[in-house]
């Protein structure tokens, strides 16, 4: 017989089952290439579990090559290089033969270096995002950082290619400025010779660049699992550093 003075104690509750992790978002490569325009959050969630960047990077490279080929077809790049050389006092001592040789080299270098820059930017961009996330206390693999950089750059690259091709084929060749094919920023409507620093500054306020920054902030938040504030601070901070360096370079060396 039990003691009537004994305090009743309820049996301990059963242990809670561990909360299952959220289901991983799976998305094929063709789907990521289209959904990044309409569902960037879901695309970056898919890239978090399966980071990919090669196909999107190749597309960006092909777009750059396509614009470069169209530019060389529509514009006399030899004459453009000559005009740029004549504006520089450093080339005043060059003879006609030296200038022509420099023009030929410039055309070759211009055709080759632009696609190379795309590859270098992708590789460096992934490293920059990796270091920036680590600086804010997050963790992200280099491959995932590459995926964020490439997929946040792809939509602006596609739209920028469309704008550049429209400019190249709708304007007459003698009115095309190869340095300002994108008319998506106020710097494209200024005379860079009058104020190189101001033109460079205004060129940084580009609609397509801000679009890419918006996508990058989403990507870093989803893939690196950092807060929205940290992701936005990384993207805006990197943009401000680039703006300061670009304007300083234009102020010192000209456009």
Helices and strands as residue ranges (DSSP letters): H 29-35, H 40-49, H 54-74, H 77-87, G 89-91, H 96-135, H 142-170, G 173-175, G 178-180, G 186-189, H 196-203, H 207-223, H 228-253
